[in-house]
Amino acid sequence: METIKEYQKENLTIIWKPKKCIHAGVCVKTLPKVYDPKAKPWIKSDNASIENLKGQIDACPSGALSYRES
C-alpha cells in the first residue's frame, strides 16, 4: 500500500508520496524554510505563502508533491 502524507495550510492540502520522490532537491532548494528533510514533520507549510507553495509543488520533477484546494 502506498504511503501518502498530507500537510495543511488554510484551504491548501499538500500531498507527499515518499515512494515517488527521486530526491532531486528542488523543494529544499526553492523553499528551504518549508522543506527540511532532517525535521519532523519535514514540511512546515506555514513558512511560505500558498502561491509560493503551489509554484514550488508544480516544479516537483517526480510528482511526489502535489496539492488540492478545498
NORKA-V666700 format. One record per backbone hydrogen bond with DSSP energy under -1.0 kcal/mol. NH is the residue of the N-H (numbers start at 1). CO is the residue of the C=O. Records with the same first field share a line. If there is no record, write none. Layout:
BEGIN
NH=CO + CO
END
This chain:
BEGIN
5=16
7=14
9=12
12=9
13=68
14=7
15=66
16=5
17=64
20=17
29=25
30=26
31=27
34=31
35=31
36=42
39=36
44=34
47=44
48=45
53=49
54=50
55=51
56=52
57=53
58=54
59=56
60=57
66=15
68=13
70=11
END
